[in-house]
Amino acid sequence: MSTRFGGRSVIVTGAGSGIGRAVARLFAEEGARVLALDLGDGVEETAAANDAIIPMRGDAGSEADVASMIATALDRHGGLDILCTNAGISGGMAGLFEQSAEDWEKVLRVNLIGPFLAIRHGAKAMLDAGRSGAIICTASVAGLRAGAGGPAYSASKAGVINLVQTSAQQLTGTGIRVNAVCPGLIETGMTQGLYDAARAKGREAVIGQLNPLRRGGEPGEIANTIAFLASDEASYVNGHALIVDGGLSTSHPFSRPRVLGETTF
C-alpha cells in the first residue's frame, strides 16, 4: 500500500459521488486521514470503502458548515494538510435570457463562494498551526472559454481559476500552495444524463468525440491529478490551473448558439 500521504489530514468536499468520491478514496488508500463532506447520503457510501474516511453531512456553500468542517478535521485529525474544494453544481445549460438572478446566485454560492470559504477557513487553520499545506480547487474547462457549459456555471468556474491565482498571491511566504484542476467531460452525477442518453441510443462512441483522445474521462483520472497537485512532487506548482480534458481545450470546438431573432436556414 502506498504511503505517499501517510499521516496527513485531508478534507474533500463534494465527496458523495464522482470526482469527490474518487479523490477521497485515493487519499485514504495512500495513507491519509480523510474528512469527506457532502450534502447527500452518498458520502456514507464513500466512507464505507475505507476506515480512514470520516463522512460528514454539510453544505459547501454555507460558512457555518465550512467552519464546522474545518473544526472537525482539526479535532479528529489534529490539523489540516490538504484541502480539496470539489463540491459543485451545474445550473443547467439554459441561456442568458432563461436564467434568473436566483439561478446565478445558487450556482455562484456553491461553485465560487464555497471554495472561497474553504480557502479562507482552511488556510487560516494551516497558518495558525504554523504548517504549510496544499489547497486544490476543482474548476473546469468551462471556466477557460465559452462552449463547455452554461453561462452561470462557466462564470463560476472562471472565478475559481482567478480565486486560485489570487489566493496563491495572498498566501505568499506561507508555504501554502493553491492550485486548480480543470476537468473536461467526465462521467459523474453531473453528466450522467448525457451518458445515459447516449447509451440508450447506442451512441456511446460519440461521447468525447470533440477531444483528440475521442473519449470521456473517468473520475479516477481527475483524482490522480489532484493527488499530484497535493503531493510533494508538485512542490513548485502554485497558482496554476491544470487542464485534464483529453485535449479539448486546445480548440474548444462548439456550435454557436442561434442569435435571438436570427433566421435559421
Secondary structure, DSSP 8 states (H G I E B T S, - for coil): ---TTTT-EEEEESTTSHHHHHHHHHHHHTT-EEEEEESSTHHHHHHHT-TTEEEEE--TT-HHHHHHHHHHHHHHHSS--EEEE-------S--TTT--HHHHHHHHIIIIIHHHHHHHHHHHHHHHTT--EEEEEE--GGGTSTTSS-HHHHHHHHHHHHHHHHHHHHTTTTTEEEEEEEE-SB-STTTHHHHHHHHHTT-GGGTTTTSTT-S-B-HHHHHHHHHHHHSGGGTT--S-EEEESTTGGGT--------TT----
